[in-house]
């Protein structure tokens, strides 16, 4: 099996097939409108978990030619500032969308050029604000935490 998924692009094809199967399964699941907590929903978690596990195994264990698509500097940076994005995005969107809807009540219900421009501007604003909050708030606290943690580690306590 590993030879089949080797460097000839087989792993990439396998990943695309698993993602397509996952998409088809999730679409099927959503179309059924299965009630949350019902036995059918619980049974549906089995193929869901199996397919997500297959994605993780393929990504971690097999050589993918498309690795640069999901393992690159930009995505690493997004991972670093992700907590700041989490904290910033909702207030930014709610406040700006509220103001935008005062000027244009029809905005936000379809993908018009104005709505697309708003989305792009809010994405860039969220990334910018998140970068600043990470740099000036989150990172200083992480550095202080590292100093406190290293000062109270068992090796330091025994040496004293």
ROBA-603278 format. One record per atom (N, C-alpha, C): chain; atom name; x, y, z negated. Coordinates in steps of 0.1 Angstrom, whole numbers, always signed. Last residue first. Example, Ala and Ser with C-alpha at 12.3 -4.5 7.8 and 13.67 -1.06 7.14 Angstrom:
<torvexs>
> A  N  +128  -22  -71
> A  CA  +137  -11  -71
> A  C  +129  +0  -79
> A  N  +132  -57  -78
> A  CA  +123  -45  -78
> A  C  +132  -33  -78
</torvexs>
This chain:
<torvexs>
> A  N  +179  +249  -439
> A  CA  +179  +259  -449
> A  C  +180  +253  -463
> A  N  +176  +226  -424
> A  CA  +189  +232  -425
> A  C  +190  +243  -436
> A  N  +149  +220  -427
> A  CA  +159  +211  -433
> A  C  +173  +218  -434
> A  N  +139  +241  -411
> A  CA  +135  +241  -425
> A  C  +145  +232  -433
> A  N  +148  +235  -386
> A  CA  +152  +248  -392
> A  C  +150  +247  -407
> A  N  +135  +211  -381
> A  CA  +150  +212  -381
> A  C  +155  +224  -388
> A  N  +108  +218  -381
> A  CA  +113  +210  -392
> A  C  +129  +210  -392
> A  N  +102  +253  -374
> A  CA  +103  +239  -370
> A  C  +110  +231  -381
> A  N  +99  +280  -377
> A  CA  +93  +271  -387
> A  C  +94  +257  -383
> A  N  +112  +292  -356
> A  CA  +117  +295  -369
> A  C  +111  +285  -380
> A  N  +96  +283  -335
> A  CA  +110  +278  -336
> A  C  +116  +281  -350
> A  N  +72  +297  -340
> A  CA  +72  +283  -339
> A  C  +86  +277  -341
> A  N  +81  +324  -338
> A  CA  +75  +319  -351
> A  C  +76  +303  -351
> A  N  +89  +324  -311
> A  CA  +99  +328  -322
> A  C  +94  +322  -335
> A  N  +65  +318  -298
> A  CA  +77  +309  -297
> A  C  +87  +312  -308
> A  N  +49  +340  -306
> A  CA  +46  +327  -310
> A  C  +57  +317  -309
> A  N  +62  +360  -292
> A  CA  +62  +360  -307
> A  C  +59  +347  -312
> A  N  +56  +352  -266
> A  CA  +70  +353  -270
> A  C  +71  +353  -285
> A  N  +29  +354  -266
> A  CA  +35  +341  -264
> A  C  +49  +341  -268
> A  N  +27  +382  -269
> A  CA  +22  +373  -280
> A  C  +27  +359  -278
> A  N  +38  +391  -245
> A  CA  +44  +394  -258
> A  C  +39  +385  -269
> A  N  +18  +379  -227
> A  CA  +32  +374  -227
> A  C  +39  +379  -240
> A  N  -7  +393  -232
> A  CA  -5  +379  -234
> A  C  +9  +374  -236
> A  N  +0  +421  -228
> A  CA  -7  +416  -239
> A  C  -4  +402  -242
> A  N  +15  +428  -205
> A  CA  +16  +437  -216
> A  C  +8  +432  -229
> A  N  +11  +407  -186
> A  CA  +24  +413  -188
> A  C  +25  +420  -201
> A  N  -17  +402  -187
> A  CA  -7  +391  -190
> A  C  +6  +397  -194
> A  N  -27  +426  -180
> A  CA  -30  +421  -193
> A  C  -21  +410  -197
> A  N  -16  +428  -153
> A  CA  -12  +438  -164
> A  C  -15  +432  -178
> A  N  -29  +406  -141
> A  CA  -14  +407  -141
> A  C  -9  +417  -152
> A  N  -55  +414  -144
> A  CA  -51  +402  -150
> A  C  -35  +402  -151
> A  N  -56  +436  -126
> A  CA  -58  +438  -141
> A  C  -53  +426  -149
> A  N  -50  +423  -102
> A  CA  -42  +433  -107
> A  C  -43  +436  -122
> A  N  -71  +404  -100
> A  CA  -57  +399  -100
> A  C  -48  +410  -106
> A  N  -93  +422  -100
> A  CA  -92  +412  -110
> A  C  -77  +407  -111
> A  N  -88  +436  -76
> A  CA  -88  +443  -89
> A  C  -86  +433  -100
> A  N  -90  +415  -57
> A  CA  -78  +422  -59
> A  C  -77  +430  -72
> A  N  -118  +409  -62
> A  CA  -107  +399  -63
> A  C  -94  +405  -66
> A  N  -130  +433  -56
> A  CA  -130  +428  -70
> A  C  -120  +417  -72
> A  N  -124  +435  -28
> A  CA  -119  +445  -38
> A  C  -119  +440  -52
> A  N  -138  +412  -19
> A  CA  -123  +413  -17
> A  C  -117  +424  -27
> A  N  -164  +420  -26
> A  CA  -158  +408  -31
> A  C  -143  +408  -30
> A  N  -167  +443  -10
> A  CA  -168  +444  -25
> A  C  -161  +432  -31
> A  N  -166  +432  +15
> A  CA  -156  +441  +11
> A  C  -155  +443  -4
> A  N  -189  +416  +14
> A  CA  -176  +410  +16
> A  C  -165  +419  +12
> A  N  -208  +436  +12
> A  CA  -207  +426  +1
> A  C  -193  +419  +2
> A  N  -204  +448  +37
> A  CA  -202  +456  +25
> A  C  -200  +446  +13
> A  N  -211  +428  +55
> A  CA  -197  +433  +55
> A  C  -194  +441  +42
> A  N  -230  +403  +36
> A  CA  -229  +414  +45
> A  C  -215  +419  +45
> A  N  -242  +377  +25
> A  CA  -228  +381  +28
> A  C  -228  +391  +39
> A  N  -267  +385  +1
> A  CA  -263  +379  +13
> A  C  -248  +384  +16
> A  N  -272  +398  -23
> A  CA  -281  +387  -20
> A  C  -277  +380  -7
> A  N  -256  +420  -27
> A  CA  -254  +409  -35
> A  C  -263  +397  -33
> A  N  -277  +448  -21
> A  CA  -264  +442  -20
> A  C  -263  +430  -30
> A  N  -300  +463  -22
> A  CA  -300  +451  -15
> A  C  -287  +443  -15
> A  N  -294  +487  -36
> A  CA  -302  +477  -43
> A  C  -302  +463  -35
> A  N  -268  +506  -38
> A  CA  -273  +498  -27
> A  C  -281  +486  -33
> A  N  -264  +519  -62
> A  CA  -263  +527  -50
> A  C  -269  +519  -38
> A  N  -269  +499  -81
> A  CA  -276  +512  -82
> A  C  -275  +520  -69
> A  N  -251  +479  -72
> A  CA  -266  +477  -70
> A  C  -274  +490  -73
> A  N  -227  +489  -82
> A  CA  -229  +488  -68
> A  C  -244  +487  -64
> A  N  -231  +487  -110
> A  CA  -229  +500  -104
> A  C  -232  +500  -89
> A  N  -233  +458  -111
> A  CA  -243  +467  -116
> A  C  -243  +481  -110
> A  N  -208  +451  -101
> A  CA  -220  +448  -93
> A  C  -232  +456  -98
> A  N  -191  +461  -121
> A  CA  -190  +467  -108
> A  C  -202  +463  -100
> A  N  -199  +446  -144
> A  CA  -200  +461  -144
> A  C  -200  +466  -130
> A  N  -196  +419  -134
> A  CA  -209  +424  -139
> A  C  -210  +439  -139
> A  N  -168  +419  -128
> A  CA  -178  +416  -118
> A  C  -192  +422  -122
> A  N  -156  +425  -152
> A  CA  -153  +433  -140
> A  C  -164  +431  -130
> A  N  -165  +404  -169
> A  CA  -169  +418  -172
> A  C  -167  +427  -160
> A  N  -154  +382  -154
> A  CA  -168  +383  -156
> A  C  -172  +398  -160
> A  N  -124  +385  -153
> A  CA  -133  +384  -142
> A  C  -148  +387  -144
> A  N  -109  +385  -177
> A  CA  -112  +397  -170
> A  C  -123  +396  -160
> A  N  -105  +359  -187
> A  CA  -110  +369  -196
> A  C  -115  +382  -189
> A  N  -95  +346  -165
> A  CA  -107  +341  -171
> A  C  -114  +351  -180
> A  N  -72  +360  -160
> A  CA  -83  +361  -150
> A  C  -96  +356  -157
> A  N  -58  +352  -183
> A  CA  -61  +366  -182
> A  C  -73  +368  -171
> A  N  -55  +325  -177
> A  CA  -62  +329  -189
> A  C  -67  +344  -188
> A  N  -39  +327  -153
> A  CA  -52  +322  -152
> A  C  -61  +325  -165
> A  N  -13  +335  -148
> A  CA  -22  +345  -153
> A  C  -36  +340  -154
> A  N  -2  +310  -141
> A  CA  +4  +317  -152
> A  C  -6  +327  -157
> A  N  -17  +303  -119
> A  CA  -17  +294  -130
> A  C  -12  +302  -143
> A  N  -8  +323  -101
> A  CA  -22  +322  -105
> A  C  -24  +314  -118
> A  N  +18  +314  -98
> A  CA  +16  +327  -104
> A  C  +1  +327  -109
> A  N  +13  +290  -85
> A  CA  +20  +289  -98
> A  C  +17  +302  -105
> A  N  +3  +300  -61
> A  CA  -6  +292  -70
> A  C  +0  +291  -84
> A  N  +26  +313  -51
> A  CA  +14  +320  -54
> A  C  +5  +313  -63
> A  N  +45  +292  -48
> A  CA  +47  +303  -57
> A  C  +34  +310  -61
> A  N  +29  +259  -46
> A  CA  +36  +271  -41
> A  C  +37  +282  -51
> A  N  +11  +235  -39
> A  CA  +23  +236  -48
> A  C  +32  +247  -42
> A  N  -7  +233  -19
> A  CA  -12  +234  -33
> A  C  -1  +235  -43
> A  N  +7  +234  +5
> A  CA  -6  +240  +4
> A  C  -11  +242  -10
> A  N  +29  +218  +2
> A  CA  +31  +232  +1
> A  C  +18  +240  +1
> A  N  +20  +192  +8
> A  CA  +22  +196  -6
> A  C  +23  +211  -8
> A  N  +15  +179  +31
> A  CA  +7  +192  +29
> A  C  +9  +197  +15
> A  N  +27  +155  +30
> A  CA  +33  +166  +38
> A  C  +27  +179  +36
> A  N  +32  +138  +0
> A  CA  +23  +145  +9
> A  C  +30  +155  +17
> A  N  +39  +108  -14
> A  CA  +46  +119  -7
> A  C  +36  +125  +2
> A  N  +21  +100  -44
> A  CA  +24  +97  -30
> A  C  +30  +110  -24
> A  N  +14  +107  -71
> A  CA  +23  +95  -68
> A  C  +27  +94  -54
> A  N  -3  +130  -73
> A  CA  +9  +128  -81
> A  C  +19  +117  -77
> A  N  -23  +127  -53
> A  CA  -15  +140  -54
> A  C  -2  +137  -62
> A  N  -33  +102  -58
> A  CA  -27  +104  -45
> A  C  -18  +117  -46
> A  N  -43  +105  -84
> A  CA  -33  +95  -82
> A  C  -25  +98  -69
> A  N  -62  +125  -80
> A  CA  -51  +128  -89
> A  C  -40  +118  -86
> A  N  -80  +112  -63
> A  CA  -74  +124  -59
> A  C  -61  +127  -67
> A  N  -88  +90  -79
> A  CA  -81  +88  -67
> A  C  -74  +100  -62
> A  N  -102  +105  -99
> A  CA  -90  +97  -102
> A  C  -82  +94  -90
> A  N  -124  +113  -83
> A  CA  -114  +123  -89
> A  C  -101  +117  -93
> A  N  -135  +88  -78
> A  CA  -130  +96  -67
> A  C  -120  +106  -72
> A  N  -142  +79  -104
> A  CA  -133  +71  -96
> A  C  -127  +79  -85
> A  N  -160  +99  -112
> A  CA  -147  +97  -119
> A  C  -137  +89  -111
> A  N  -180  +93  -94
> A  CA  -175  +107  -95
> A  C  -161  +106  -101
> A  N  -188  +67  -99
> A  CA  -181  +70  -86
> A  C  -174  +84  -87
> A  N  -197  +74  -127
> A  CA  -187  +63  -124
> A  C  -180  +66  -110
> A  N  -217  +92  -128
> A  CA  -204  +96  -132
> A  C  -193  +86  -129
> A  N  -241  +79  -121
> A  CA  -234  +87  -111
> A  C  -220  +92  -115
> A  N  -249  +70  -145
> A  CA  -244  +60  -136
> A  C  -236  +67  -125
> A  N  -259  +94  -156
> A  CA  -247  +87  -162
> A  C  -241  +77  -153
> A  N  -280  +99  -139
> A  CA  -269  +108  -139
> A  C  -257  +102  -145
> A  N  -296  +77  -144
> A  CA  -291  +79  -131
> A  C  -279  +88  -131
> A  N  -304  +82  -171
> A  CA  -295  +71  -168
> A  C  -289  +72  -154
> A  N  -301  +118  -178
> A  CA  -308  +106  -174
> A  C  -299  +94  -171
> A  N  -286  +140  -182
> A  CA  -287  +131  -193
> A  C  -295  +118  -190
> A  N  -303  +160  -160
> A  CA  -292  +159  -168
> A  C  -295  +150  -180
> A  N  -320  +145  -132
> A  CA  -321  +153  -145
> A  C  -308  +150  -153
> A  N  -310  +150  -99
> A  CA  -311  +140  -110
> A  C  -311  +148  -123
> A  N  -313  +160  -72
> A  CA  -318  +167  -84
> A  C  -320  +158  -95
> A  N  -304  +151  -48
> A  CA  -313  +142  -55
> A  C  -319  +149  -67
> A  N  -285  +169  -40
> A  CA  -298  +168  -33
> A  C  -308  +160  -40
> A  N  -264  +163  -57
> A  CA  -271  +176  -58
> A  C  -285  +176  -51
> A  N  -256  +138  -46
> A  CA  -260  +139  -60
> A  C  -268  +152  -63
> A  N  -248  +146  -21
> A  CA  -259  +136  -22
> A  C  -264  +137  -36
> A  N  -226  +162  -28
> A  CA  -237  +168  -20
> A  C  -250  +159  -22
> A  N  -209  +143  -40
> A  CA  -215  +154  -48
> A  C  -226  +161  -41
> A  N  -204  +126  -17
> A  CA  -211  +121  -29
> A  C  -217  +132  -37
> A  N  -191  +144  +0
> A  CA  -204  +138  +4
> A  C  -212  +132  -8
> A  N  -169  +150  -16
> A  CA  -178  +161  -11
> A  C  -192  +155  -7
> A  N  -157  +125  -18
> A  CA  -161  +132  -30
> A  C  -171  +143  -26
> A  N  -151  +120  +9
> A  CA  -161  +111  +2
> A  C  -166  +118  -10
> A  N  -133  +141  +13
> A  CA  -145  +140  +21
> A  C  -156  +132  +14
> A  N  -113  +132  -5
> A  CA  -120  +145  -7
> A  C  -133  +146  +1
> A  N  -106  +108  +8
> A  CA  -111  +108  -6
> A  C  -118  +121  -9
> A  N  -96  +118  +32
> A  CA  -107  +109  +32
> A  C  -114  +109  +18
> A  N  -75  +134  +23
> A  CA  -86  +140  +30
> A  C  -98  +131  +30
> A  N  -58  +114  +12
> A  CA  -63  +125  +4
> A  C  -75  +132  +11
> A  N  -53  +99  +35
> A  CA  -60  +93  +24
> A  C  -66  +103  +15
> A  N  -38  +118  +50
> A  CA  -51  +113  +55
> A  C  -59  +106  +44
> A  N  -16  +120  +32
> A  CA  -24  +132  +35
> A  C  -38  +128  +41
> A  N  -6  +94  +33
> A  CA  -11  +99  +21
> A  C  -20  +112  +23
> A  N  +3  +93  +60
> A  CA  -8  +84  +55
> A  C  -15  +89  +42
> A  N  +25  +105  +69
> A  CA  +13  +113  +68
> A  C  +1  +105  +63
> A  N  +47  +90  +67
> A  CA  +42  +92  +80
> A  C  +29  +100  +80
> A  N  +57  +84  +42
> A  CA  +60  +97  +47
> A  C  +54  +99  +61
> A  N  +31  +62  +30
> A  CA  +44  +68  +30
> A  C  +45  +81  +37
> A  N  +9  +45  +27
> A  CA  +7  +59  +24
> A  C  +21  +67  +23
> A  N  +21  +21  +34
> A  CA  +10  +26  +42
> A  C  +8  +41  +40
> A  N  +37  +17  +13
> A  CA  +43  +19  +26
> A  C  +33  +25  +35
> A  N  +19  +14  -9
> A  CA  +27  +26  -8
> A  C  +34  +28  +5
> A  N  +8  -12  +0
> A  CA  +0  +0  +0
> A  C  +9  +13  +0
</torvexs>
